[in-house]
Amino acid sequence: MPSPGRAAPPSRLSERAAVPAGPVRPGPGARALLTPAAVQVHAGFWHTRRQVNARTSIPQGPALLETAGNLSNLRIAAGLADGEFRGAYPFVDSDVYKWLEAASWQLAQPGSADDGRLADDVERIVSLIAEAQQPDGYLNTWFDLRKGGRCYQDLRWGHELYCAGHLIQAAVAHHRSTGHPELLAVAVKFADHIDSVFGPPGSGKPIDGVDGHPEIETALVELYRETGERRYLDLAGYFVDRFGHGLLGGEAYCQDRVPVREATDVEGHTVRQLYLLAAVTDLATETGDEELRAAAQRLWDAMTRTKTHITGGLGAHHDEEDFGDPYELPNERAYCETCAAIASVQWSWRMALLTAEARYSDLVERTLYNGFLAGVSLDGERWLYVNPLQVRDGHTDTGGDQSARRTRWFRCACCPPNVMRLLASLEHYLASSDDRGLQIHQYVTGSYAGEVRGAPVVVRSETDYPWQGTVTLTVEETPTDEPWTLSLRVPQWCTEYRLHCGDTVLDATDASITDGWLRLERTWSPGDRVVLELALEARLTVADPRVDAVRGCVAIERGPLVYCLEGVDHPGGGLDDIVLDTTQPLAAKHRPDLLGGVTTVVAAGRRRTIDDPGWWPYVNADGADPGHSDEPIELTAVPYYAWANRQDSSMRVWIPTL
Amino acid sequence: MPSPGRAAPPSRLSERAAVPAGPVRPGPGARALLTPAAVQVHAGFWHTRRQVNARTSIPQGPALLETAGNLSNLRIAAGLADGEFRGAYPFVDSDVYKWLEAASWQLAQPGSADDGRLADDVERIVSLIAEAQQPDGYLNTWFDLRKGGRCYQDLRWGHELYCAGHLIQAAVAHHRSTGHPELLAVAVKFADHIDSVFGPPGSGKPIDGVDGHPEIETALVELYRETGERRYLDLAGYFVDRFGHGLLGGEAYCQDRVPVREATDVEGHTVRQLYLLAAVTDLATETGDEELRAAAQRLWDAMTRTKTHITGGLGAHHDEEDFGDPYELPNERAYCETCAAIASVQWSWRMALLTAEARYSDLVERTLYNGFLAGVSLDGERWLYVNPLQVRDGHTDTGGDQSARRTRWFRCACCPPNVMRLLASLEHYLASSDDRGLQIHQYVTGSYAGEVRGAPVVVRSETDYPWQGTVTLTVEETPTDEPWTLSLRVPQWCTEYRLHCGDTVLDATDASITDGWLRLERTWSPGDRVVLELALEARLTVADPRVDAVRGCVAIERGPLVYCLEGVDHPGGGLDDIVLDTTQPLAAKHRPDLLGGVTTVVAAGRRRTIDDPGWWPYVNADGADPGHSDEPIELTAVPYYAWANRQDSSMRVWIPTL
């Protein structure tokens, strides 16, 4: 779920090609609130990835959910079939809801609704969900079928409110995209049931509690935005503030160790932490709560400074899917769950809207192009649950959901429909507007449409980003009688750029550009053109020395892309003995034939053959260098997002220099 | 489980102060088989640790097993009490058996049997076990109490044969130490039951299968040694060879991916792999099977070259307690289960006896002094299940069995009684003899007694090892009419030494010393003295460059000890920003007041304060060095085995040099 903003009441489907996002209500303490702009992506990098999502990933969903048993569970709960609950986890309903959210956003894309099959699948599953709902509004097939309906008695592990949250998000997407009321009615009925059950001591409600896996909180804020019903916002605020008080046993895993208002670092289960923080930011946006805003800023800083992989990936431990300690950023055992990357994009985008600060969209960009996109294969049919930064030459894969090899579907299938919904709603995360103008956060070929003081503004964009750094923007609609500001984000990775706008030329030496935004305030005319040239040199990156795992290593980056080496491109010896020569220049080489068309980066290196070390691999540092012979080798790096799309192979992002 | 060798029938307890180990039967293809020598430890480093084991750890066992429910389960199974099975795992019986094995070995120590309490505890629990055994010989409280006695139907997870193995090992220890027949009778009856049930297709036995957790195999070899019954050896051989054929689903975790005769690398669950390999070596020893011998040698080499931490610790993954990939040796997430260190000692010692090669005892030494001994606190009351090589300054511990903080007892309490049994039987691993003489593998203050061509030889030893490198050996008993060889292991870490023996002076320049053994062949007289001086300089060690986790780091070692830094010794800033200056000398400083008396190593270093890196910790490698200010600091390293015995603190073994 995408973005704050209440939708205008839909009229005809075709008019909502880009889902219009209504105004955010600034709260009393809010500053600089931005509103999502309506964006269309017409061509280029993300268009290609979204086409695969629309044509392969999303359409295959219903069959995969059928095979895995998720839809069968709903039919049984609806009394339409007999049988046993199927699925390895209590939260399998959420897979259906996330797919439904993805498909609903997809139906809002130009042309998608013309394909009757997807709309039919959506309406068929919506009807099934409505039939499975109990008269009082409750809905969860695990508790219905396995637990005799003993609901809300295992909040720590049951995931009932988590599933409800995904149902609500799906309903908001479905209503906003199609205008159909049916699923929203299911969500409202369930939300009202939850609101009648949960509340603080003294409220007269029977349960004072929260769900072990946050998700309902941000969903309730979205439901508030969609319906205008304040109770949902209040309920979200109640839930957020009840974490950290021991209702779940006090574990960091469940975000229950410390109240978020007091927290100083992100901790515990990564996705749970991030979903909770997205809700914290939503609440700060909608209510103007300065304490929540400060907590969100503080925790975002702590996370990015010490717990974020270079890919934007989050989560250092397989065990408990935990954030890990500060600067604990392993490579081969990086967890970096695909869902965590998605949650990070959702949270950071909310922070960008709340604060108007560019760095939040810097992380969105980095995460989208790297940690997130690696989660799905180029053909849209295979997935990674975890996203390691290294796979060794001798890697023995034990399979399962956490495999380093792409998998068709998972026992815990949270990631695939999560990828689908983010790709299908990607345009929600690309631009914003406010009373002063339009802000372009991410560069695509398409159009950005916002509203400035009641007047529509539309800017067309053409770019071959991220392969090329030139972005050509043409004003298409504008009030011609009053000035507004076109703001362009200068990516954090970019140290050299030039902007042409009529007679204006700005570059990186311009002192006015200090906060990541290039701001062009003027009275615009249709046809005005702005050309932004971002220097896209391949570069070597080093980490803070406290990141122990990558000491003595560099990463290759170009533009927003993090690169990696794959064993398949380096036959004859694998990657474990490779050293990069930092004194030699890097060369970018576009390869339209490779991996759907990528720019590779070629570097000079050598392959080190170490003399037989005997049985013990640790030697006296005196006399130091273990004997070895070196052979020069050309290293070919490919974008990290495209790895693991050929044969099983070794891979590494961080390359030794010594 | 200690050492091959059938015990002489016991006569009086006091005569078996050091448990005599009978001759190993060399098989047809065996070469260089050694026999364990009888050793007594009188004083010094290991004596102190064993005193704590004898006076604190072992005596507290029964109360802890009572609290955890293990003994209650046996009483219920015996019909002596009512109640429910208690314990988190199906294999909790094995905790009792391992404690019983520890206590039994302890009873063989001089003076221990005089403490009637321990002997009473042992006999009381032995009787309880005998009463809990079913008439047909089967015994497992989990299956009795929880599974309605449906035995051998869940070999993958049930751990029935694993528990049986520990029962058999305990019975061998009990019989060998005390001469009492009761527990051995229980073990024999259970082993006969297993032998009647398990066998290859066509054998007429009902089940062709193996246990998901190896242990029964090496126990059956021990039972064969204790009873002379060949069926037990054959059954062990059958089990070993049935792994790797898919009987357990083909998973590496259960050692079922590939037959051990074909395996080229250690893999899967670390302790399972090591217990299996101990049995492989036992079988090679007893049967002369050259293929098993070759497999054991091949796998030991693979393990030590690429999958062993500098502490001797084994196991890279928390997830599935897995070995991990070659050169995947993380620090903060090192698993290095204490039980794996114990299993490694057991396996390597068997390899030393089988091959007479010194390197196996090199690894025994390294593991005993580091990866193993860190598993128990100096006071003998608290434990580590996993043994990380780094704990960060900002470490958030989630508690549980895998905590980086010492714990009183575990839900899965495999490690504590395993430590107890190894410490109580430590003398089994220290020396050997054969027809040519006596081999001293580990240096202690005490006496080494073997038999050379029928004649007893006894050598007394005095040393302050590992703090000092001088070992003074005095021949106490010897045939005076024929020569024999006294062999002294020169530790693999030692590059400079001098040996004085009468007129003979040998040092590291002597070309005859090529395989780790100093061999002194002569006709000895009582009172002959040999002085070995091992140079004990503190040193810096680097790893094979393929060990990514420690690139740009050094470890401090001195003698057999690996050192670490603890935050508690470096107030005012923790350890994450510390750099060691490799150009400055190291200084050893004995501190009798510290940690029970340790030699510390002092090094020069600096504390690096990094300029505020902003929100993103990855920077362009050009312009390189992130700004920082450095402050000189004296680094104090303590032996790794002694870490985590003061307040909770950060710790690191590998120290950055850049």
Interface residues (C-beta under 8 A of the other chain):
Chain A: E251 A252 Y253 D265 E267 W300 D301 T304 R305 T306 T308 I310 A316 H317 H318 D319 E320 D322 G324 D325 P326 Y327 E328 P330 N331 E332 R333 R359 D362 Q390 R392 D393 G394 H395 T396 T398 Q402 Q492 T495 R539 L540 T541 V542 A543 D544 P545 R546 V547 D548 A549 R551 G552 C553 V554 A555 D576 D577 T582 R608 I610 P613 G614 W615 W616 P617 Y618 V619 N620 A621 D622 A624 P626 W654 P656 L658
Chain B: E251 A252 Y253 D265 E267 W300 D301 T304 R305 T306 T308 I310 A316 H317 H318 D319 E320 D322 G324 D325 P326 Y327 E328 P330 N331 E332 R333 R359 D362 Q390 R392 D393 G394 H395 T396 T398 Q402 Q492 T495 R539 L540 T541 V542 A543 D544 P545 R546 V547 D548 A549 R551 G552 C553 V554 A555 D576 D577 T582 R608 I610 P613 G614 W615 W616 P617 Y618 V619 N620 A621 D622 A624 P626 P656 L658
